[in-house]
């Protein structure tokens, strides 16, 4: 019985169940989509309880991971993703496929996904780099995310002030609340249940991502294939090429692993919440986030196999 419970509560099972449930329920997941910003904020409260500002003292402990993570996640990966989506989806005279480009810009503007931390830990990555990068880039995203959206979409599509408000709801407020949960009398209980709350919280976020995109997912298989190609290039080919270059340059294995995850892992939950908030009734814009959810889940498996092959 215990083995069954552990299997059901395993991260991969929960994420896979969310993908399948969303595809099955389709539009019936709309109520979850409408409260997704609050669901993700609740998840972020528990996720950030594991972060302490003491880890940034002295400042040099945080400076290198922050600068390198910003370059990899927002600049390198973000520009490749936006460039490929612009190439495939922005030249349509009828503008039928332009919403997919908007969806990819939302993904590129999103901060890194919290899954960077457990993924890199599983493969013996650099924990300090992962934690500093994930939480540091959420702060940096307060500036970069509105700037990226303004630069590539213009203020006519998304008001920078409104995206800033979402950042406050999803980052600042949860981080403040999490400081109270770090009280010595409360933290042990929080740590005991943190992983379970985060996993099933993401279930409630990922399910409507897939559900609201299900109709487009099945009606536009060609579009899904193009999106898959974009992500294979941006996540897998770019990620493996980066790993090889860094390994040949003599960088530490643990740092390479964490920085690879930092580059290729975007918060599809954040981009989907932005899509639900600003483009209600347009499931096409949330579709890239749905496809990203699938590829992020698969990346840990594929990258693990790549590591075994490379290190042989």
Residue pairs with C-beta under 8 A, 6 or more apart in sequence:
7 13
8 14
9 196
9 199
11 118
11 199
12 297
14 199
14 200
14 202
14 203
15 199
15 202
15 203
15 206
15 293
15 297
16 297
17 203
18 202
18 203
18 206
18 207
18 210
18 293
19 206
19 210
19 293
19 294
19 297
21 203
21 207
21 210
21 211
22 29
22 206
22 207
22 208
22 209
22 210
22 211
22 212
22 213
22 214
22 290
23 210
23 211
23 214
23 217
25 207
25 211
25 214
26 211
26 214
26 215
27 211
27 212
27 214
27 215
28 211
29 207
29 208
29 210
29 211
29 212
30 208
30 211
30 212
32 39
32 204
32 205
32 207
32 208
32 211
33 208
33 211
33 212
33 276
34 276
36 204
36 205
36 208
36 269
36 272
36 273
36 276
37 166
37 169
37 170
37 273
37 276
37 277
39 201
39 204
39 205
40 170
40 201
40 205
40 269
40 270
40 273
41 169
41 170
41 173
41 174
42 174
42 201
43 197
43 198
43 201
43 202
43 205
43 269
44 114
44 170
44 171
44 174
44 175
44 178
45 174
45 177
45 178
45 181
46 178
46 181
46 190
46 193
46 194
46 197
46 198
46 201
47 114
47 174
47 194
47 198
48 135
48 174
48 175
48 178
49 178
49 181
49 182
49 187
49 190
49 191
49 194
50 117
50 131
50 191
50 194
51 131
51 135
51 175
51 178
52 182
55 61
55 62
55 128
55 131
55 132
56 62
56 132
56 136
61 128
61 132
62 132
62 136
65 128
65 129
65 132
65 133
65 136
66 132
66 133
66 136
66 137
66 140
68 133
68 259
69 112
69 129
69 132
69 133
69 136
69 137
69 259
69 262
70 137
70 140
70 144
72 242
72 259
72 262
72 263
73 111
73 112
73 133
73 137
73 262
73 263
73 266
74 108
74 137
74 140
74 141
74 144
74 148
76 238
76 263
77 108
77 234
77 238
77 263
77 264
77 266
78 108
78 109
78 148
79 108
80 233
80 234
80 238
81 104
81 107
81 108
81 230
81 234
82 104
82 105
82 108
82 152
84 104
84 230
84 233
84 234
85 100
85 101
85 104
85 105
85 230
85 288
86 101
88 97
88 226
88 230
89 97
89 98
89 100
89 101
89 104
89 226
90 98
90 101
92 98
97 223
99 279
99 282
99 284
99 285
100 223
100 227
100 284
100 285
100 287
100 288
102 153
102 157
102 279
102 285
103 271
103 275
103 284
103 285
103 286
103 287
103 288
103 289
104 230
104 288
105 148
105 149
105 152
105 153
106 149
106 271
106 274
106 275
106 285
106 288
106 289
107 266
107 268
107 271
107 288
107 289
107 292
108 148
108 152
108 266
109 141
109 144
109 145
109 148
109 149
109 152
109 271
109 274
110 141
110 145
110 266
110 267
110 268
110 270
110 271
110 274
111 134
111 137
111 138
111 140
111 141
111 145
111 171
111 266
111 267
111 270
112 133
112 134
112 137
112 262
112 265
112 266
112 267
113 134
113 265
113 266
113 267
113 268
113 269
113 296
114 134
114 198
114 267
115 265
115 296
116 130
116 133
116 134
116 258
116 261
116 262
116 265
117 127
117 130
117 131
117 134
119 125
119 261
119 265
119 299
119 300
120 126
120 127
120 129
120 130
120 257
120 258
120 261
121 127
121 130
122 300
122 304
123 257
123 300
123 303
123 304
123 307
124 253
124 254
124 257
125 254
125 255
125 257
125 258
125 261
126 252
126 254
126 255
126 257
126 258
126 259
127 258
129 254
129 255
129 258
129 259
129 262
130 258
130 261
130 262
133 258
133 259
133 262
134 262
138 171
139 171
141 167
141 171
142 164
142 167
142 171
142 172
145 163
145 167
146 160
146 161
146 163
146 164
146 167
147 160
149 157
149 158
149 160
149 163
150 158
150 160
157 278
158 274
158 278
162 277
162 278
163 274
163 278
166 273
166 274
166 277
170 270
170 273
180 186
181 187
181 190
182 190
202 269
205 269
205 272
205 273
206 268
206 269
206 293
208 272
208 276
209 268
209 269
209 272
209 286
209 289
209 290
209 293
210 217
210 290
210 293
212 276
212 283
212 286
213 283
213 284
213 286
213 287
213 289
213 290
215 283
216 223
216 283
216 284
216 287
217 224
217 287
217 290
220 287
223 287
224 287
224 291
227 287
227 288
227 291
228 291
228 295
231 291
231 292
231 295
232 295
234 264
235 264
235 295
235 296
235 299
236 264
236 299
236 302
238 263
238 264
239 260
239 263
239 264
239 299
239 303
240 303
240 306
242 259
242 260
242 263
243 256
243 257
243 260
243 306
243 310
244 310
246 255
246 256
246 259
247 253
247 256
247 310
257 307
260 303
261 299
261 303
264 299
265 296
265 299
266 292
266 296
268 289
268 290
268 292
268 293
268 296
269 289
271 288
271 289
271 292
272 286
272 289
272 290
275 282
275 285
275 286
275 289
276 286
279 285
279 286
